[in-house]
């Protein structure tokens, strides 16, 4: 199906973030992708297959776990954990990867291209492609490959090709560059599964739509368990897939929404990956959003102990929600994230991903009596980092 104009504006908030800043060769594939996405949402057969796969392959709904010992240590009445770490492949990334892989097959594509930072999106794409019989190539920075070696091994076991990226900082930003470049050269045969709620329209819309299953489940579960909504909903924020996935279903509720960003090991440029505050509006990877830039407008380097949070930009919808005041952004340093992880391990017997640990780190600052935290992934992939940093 081919469209002649985008059906959705692709813009968010008072600053008009988002948009589609893409080369001419990608415009028609992006238009086709949006049209196929809209048609799939309206197709009962697609929805039935997606819901069946989410239930029998992914393991949805994921549980909502009370964390009373963690709450008591933090001086909070109630802490609820939305357990995306218990989804197949160990993180929330599988929700979007599976849905987009089904969409790719619907569009007649036989190959998938993806990027990954922490490795969880790459693993999710590799698993989804194995499930559906699609070829898969995952671009990953060499630095991230070294610190996420278990996920590299899992991707290869699922049959994916992992393509090392040696340019620049050799992390997520460069992996996105290479994946977009590869898709531009093969867009009529391959589909690009972008893992975060960023990039040119319609990717932010696709990702937030397919990830919103997290918040829909969590909202219903906490109402059933507690009889009321929490005072605060907290999620870590790299590109925005996890944050939006949890928060979007709560946007119309009188609850505080908090995004935890990577504070790294300092406040100077290049020492963190916190976009709200230091960031300025700019264009990166096809969309207009908050971006860490130097005085000349070049994209700044970032730093974070978490491979999934060190991206220099924030997805446009989440950035708009922060700029418009609906979502509050808090920073957690590397040291605070490590302590948050250690606290959860000790009090509840749950090993979180380093990304999720940034959300754990800010819980005690909120002054809220009831908090829902999105536990975006499990920490097996980060065990070597935890061992090196904590002597575990």
N, C-alpha and C positions, 0 to 999 in steps of 0.2 A: 504494500500500500504506500503510495507516495502523496505527500502533502505539499502544498505550495506556500504555506506560511505556518508558523508555530501556532498551536492551539492554545497554549498557555503563555503568558507574558515572560515567564522565566525570571521575573524581577521580584525582589523582596524588600519590604520596609520602606521607610521614608527616604532612604538614601539610594533607592533603586539598585540594590546589589544584585548580583547574578548576571543574567544575560548570556549571550552566546558569542564569544570572541574566538572564532575558529577559522582556519584556512578554508578557502573556497572548496577544496576537494572534500572537506568533511561536512559541508552544509547540507547537502542532500541526504547523506547517511544519517545525520542528526534529525532532520525532518522525518525521514522514514522511521527512525527509532521511536520518536514521539508518537507518530501515528499508530505504530504497532503496539506500543505500550497502552495507549488509550483504548484501542480495540480489544486488547487482551483483558483489560480491567472490566470491560463490558461483556466478555465472553464467559458464560457459565461453565463451559467445559474447561477453559484455562483455570478458572478459579477453583473448580473441583479438584483438578490435578494438583495445583499448587497447595491447597489446604491438605490434601491427602499426603503429599510428600513432606510438608512441614510436620505433620503428625507422626508419620511412620518412619521417616528418614532422619529428620532433624530432631524429633523428640519433643515437639511443642504440645501443650503449653509447658514452658519451663516453670519450675516452682518459685513461689515467693516464700523465702525463709526468714523467720524472726531471728534476730541476733541479740538475745537478752543480755548475755555476758558482755558483749561489745558495748551495748547501750549503757549498761551499768558503769563500765569503766570510763565512758565518755560523759557520764552525767546526763544522758538522754533517756526519756521515758521509753521510747520505742524506736528501734531500727529494723527496717525491713530490707531484705536483699533480693532483688530480682535476679535470678540465677541464670544468666546467659552463659556462664561458665559450664553449665550442664547441657547446653545444646551440643549436637554432634559437631565435632572438630574443635570444640572447646571455647567458642566465642560467638558473639552476635553476628559475625560476618557471614555465616552460612545462610541467614535469612535472605539477604539481598543476593548473594552469589547463586543460590538455587533458583530464585525467582527470575533473575536475569538469564541464567542458563536455559531455563524453560522458554523464556522469551526469544533467546537466540535460536533455539531449535524451531520455534514457531515461525521465525523469519527465514528459515532455510539455511542458516549458517551452520557450518560443520566444525568451526574452529573458534576458540575463545582466546582473547588476549587479556592479561590482567597485570596489575602492579601490586606490590606489597611492601610494607615497611616492617612491622612486627612479625609478619609471616602468616597471621591468622586469615587475612583475606586470601592470600595465595593458597593456603591449605583448603579453605572453603571452596574456592573456585576449582581447584584440582579434584576435590571430592565430588562436587556437583557435576563436573564434566565426566568423571569416571562413571557416575551414576547414569548419565544420559548419553554416553557414548560420543562425547565431543573431544576433539583435540584441544590441548591447553598449553599455552606458553605464559610464564609468569616472569616479569621483569623485577629484579630486586637488587638494590645497592650492595656492593661488596661489604661495606661496613655492617649492614644489617644481616647479610648472610652469615658473617662471622659470629655475631652475637645472638643469632636466632637459628643456629645450626640444626636443632631438632625439627623445626618447621620446614627447613630446606629438605631434610631427609623425608619427611612425610609427604611433601609435594611430589617428590620424585617417586616414592612408592605408589602414589596414586596415578602415576603415569604422566605427570606434567613435566615439561621442559622448564627448568629454572635458568633464566638468562641473566648472568651477572652484569651489573652496570658499574663501570669504573670512572665515570665522569664526575666532576665536581666534588661534592661532599660524600658521594657514593651512598646516599640514603634515599628516603622516600621521594623527595622532590625530583631527583634525577631519574628514579624509576618511573615516575609518572611521565616525565619527558619522553623516555624511550618507548613506553607503552603507547602513548599518543602517536609518536612517530611511526611505530610499527603498524598501528591501526590505519593511519592515513594511507599507507602503502598497500593495504590489503582489506579495505573497508567493505568491499563487495562480497568477500568470502568469509570474513571474520567479524565477530562481535567483540567489542571492548567492554568488559565488566569492570567499571570503575567502583572501587570499594568504599569511598567516602562520599559525603553529600556535597560534592564540589565538582569543578569542571564545567564545560559548556552545557547549557540547557539542551536536552532534558535530564541530564544525569543527576543533578541535585534533587529533582522531583521524583525520579525513579527510586533513588536510594532511600529518601525519607519515607516514601510510600511503602516500600517493601519492608523497611525496618520498623514502621509504626506498630507492627504486631506486638513489639515489646511493651510499649506503653498501654496499648489496649488491654492486653492481658493483665499487666501490673495494676492498672486502675481497677479492673473488676475484682482482682484477687485481694487487694488491700481493703476494698469496700466490704467484701465478704468476710475477711478475717477480722477487721477492726471496727467495721460499721461506720467508718468515716474515712475521708481522704487524709493523707499526711499533711503536716504543715509545710514540709519542704521535700522537693524531688531533686536528687543530685546525680550527675553523671559526669564522667571525664569527657574531655573534648579535644580530639585531634583535628580531623577534618570535619566531624560532626555527625557521622552515621549513628553512633551510639547515643549521643546526646539528643539528637532529634527523634530517634526511634523511641526513646523513653519519654521525652517531654511533650511532643506534639499532641498526644491525646489529653494532656493536662492543660493546654493553653487557655481554655475557657474557664478553668477552675480557679478558685481563690487560694492557690498554693504558690509558694515561693519556688522558683526554678533556678537551679544553680549549676553552672558549668565549671568544672575544675580543669585548669590549664597547667601546662608543664612549666614550673618556675625554674627548672634547671638548677644551676649552682651559682647564680648571680643575677644582678639586674642590668648589667651592661649588655649592649648588643652582642649577639653571638653566644651568650651564656644561658639563654632560656628559649622557650618557644611559646611565650604568652602573647597572643595577638591583640587582645582587648586592652586598650590603654596605649601601649607603645605602637601598635599597628596603625598604618594609614591606609586609606582606600586606594587600591591599585588593582591591576589585572595580572593574574597568574593562572596558567593552565586552563584558559578559556572562560574564566568568569571574573567578575568585579567583586572584590570583597576586602576585608581587613587583611593587610599584608605587612609583614615585617620588612622594612626597607631602610637602606642607609640614606644619607643626605642627598646623594645623587640619584636616588630612586631605584638602585639595584637591590634585588632581593637579598636580605641579610641571611647570614648563617644562623643556625639554631643549635641548641644543645638540650638534651634530655636523657636521663637514664633509660627512658622508655622509647623504644624504636617506633612505637605507634603514635607518639604525640609530638614528634619533633618536626612537624610540617610547618612551613613559614606562613601559611595562610589558613583562614578559617572558612568553612563552607558558608556560602552567601546567606542562606536562610537563618542559620544559627547566628552569624555575625549581625544580621539585621535585628534579630530578637534581642541581642545584647545591646546594640546601639540604641534601639528604641525603648530599652528599659524593662522589657518583659523577662529577660534572663539575666541573672547576675553572674559575672565571671570572677572566680577566685583562683589564685595561684597556689600550687603546692610545689615545694622544692623537691629535688631528688631525695634529700635526707628525710623530709617529711613523708614522702611516698613510701620509702623503705620502712619507716616506723609504722605507717598505717598498715602495711602488709604484715609486718611482724605482729602487730596487735590483733589483727583478724585471725592469723594463724594460731596465736596463743589462746585467744578467748573463744573461738568458734570452730577451730579445726578446718578452716577453709583457706587454701592457698590461692590468692588472687593474682591476676596478671598485673604487671607493673602499671599498665594504663589505668586499671580499676583502682589501684592503690592511691592514685592522685585524688580520686573522689573520696576514698576513705580518709585521706589526710585532712580534708576540710570539714569533716562532720562536726568536730568539737568546737568549731568557730561559729556555728550557725545560731546558737541560742534557741533552737527549735526543740519542741518536746517529742515530735514524731517525724521521722525521716525515712524516706524511701530512697535507696541507693541502687543504681544500676551496676551490677557486678558484670562488666562487659566480657570478661574472659578469665580462664584459669591460668595459674602461674607456672605450669610445668615448663613452658617454653623459656621462662625467665629464671629457672632454677640456678643456672651457673652464675648469673648476675647477682642473685640473692646470696649465693654462697660466697662470692668474692666480696660483696659489700658488708654482709652481716656475719660472716664466719659460720653460717649455718651448717 
